[in-house]
């Protein structure tokens, strides 16, 4: 098994949630780390751990982002990190299901990521790169994110379901760089 690290310049973690019952707001977390112990021969033996900086949430509207960081939602001052740790991986169709625990807003609950391996290629530094896409749908209320507003015409301001999508690039250092203790550029 080999440890692969995140290439943040080529990775994104995004989310989408319904707004006022008729539109969808999209956003992302700008700062996150991920480590994957990846067993290419037996992917089900692999592990994934991701840490997202709650204060890095970005929807493109500063007032909304400030509200999302507040105690009404993520409460980033009290819960500065969202953490996902895998608990199991199984082959599913053309991809994999990565089961794990997501800790958000002080609550740890199980989540399953539907995951596809985009491929593995050699990089220009003599190491290797792998690309993965993953998605899940969660209920924000399960993690205690219950703030909402009633709409005059009926319904609510913020939907419950959050769609999460990830596109991540991982880097495995070249054997000589690992032996020498050097990092990957």
Secondary structure, 3 states (H helix, E strand, C coil): CEEEEECHHHCEEEEEEEECCCEEEEEEECCEEEEEEECCCCHHHCEEEEEEEHHHEECCCHHHHHHHHCCCCCCCCCCCEEEEEEEEEEEECCEEEEEEEEEECCEEEEEEEEEEEEEEEECCCCCEEEEEEEEEEEEHHHHCCCCCCECCCCCECEEEEEEEEEEEEEEECCHHHHHHCCCCC
